[in-house]
Amino acid sequence: MEININNNLFKVTPVITDKDIQNGMMGKKFNNDFDGMLFVLDPGEHSFWMKDCITSLDIIFIKDLKINKIHSNCPPCREDNCPRYSGVADLILEINGGDCEKYDIKEGDSVFITD
């Protein structure tokens, strides 16, 4: 599956089950198989954290295929009381920290999904 934002393609792994959503990028690195993780959620307010992640991430909140919130360069957290990154979304895309700035991705941009 691919996500296209401003003609930038991200090869994403869809995350749908509660267990996979809870684990997210914990202990994982992006590689040649995927450079993004796409969380498919019920519409509403969601909160993510960076517990046991390996690298900083940009967390992109998407509602109705429009970006409505970006948390940039969220650092990994090794403690139990990690900062939370919240927003309203039905999709959340996690990509490498700094990629939003690198590719000029901003709030209000449209998101296109291809299989």
C-alpha positions, 0 to 999 in steps of 0.5 A, a space after each residue: 500500500 502507498 500513501 501519496 502526499 504532495 507527490 511524495 510516495 510512502 510505502 506503508 504497512 497498514 495497522 488495523 488490529 488493536 494489538 498491532 495499534 498498541 505496539 506500533 513502531 515499538 522496537 521497529 525500524 523502517 526498511 526497504 519494505 516500508 517507510 511508513 506505518 498507517 493506523 486505521 482507526 475509528 474517527 475521533 480523538 486519538 493519542 499516541 506515544 513513543 514508548 520503546 520506539 527506536 527512532 524519532 517519528 513524525 506523527 500525522 493525523 489525517 481526517 477525511 484524507 486531509 492532514 489536520 495535525 502534525 507532531 514533528 520529530 517526536 523522540 523515543 521514550 524509554 520511561 513509563 510516563 511518556 509524552 502523548 501526541 494527540 489529534 482528531 483522525 481516522 488515519 494516522 501516519 507515522 514516518 521518519 522524524 523530519 520527513 514532513 519538513 524535508 518533503 514540505 508536508 503540512 496541515 491541510 495537505 491532501 492524502 491519496 492512498 493506493 493499494 
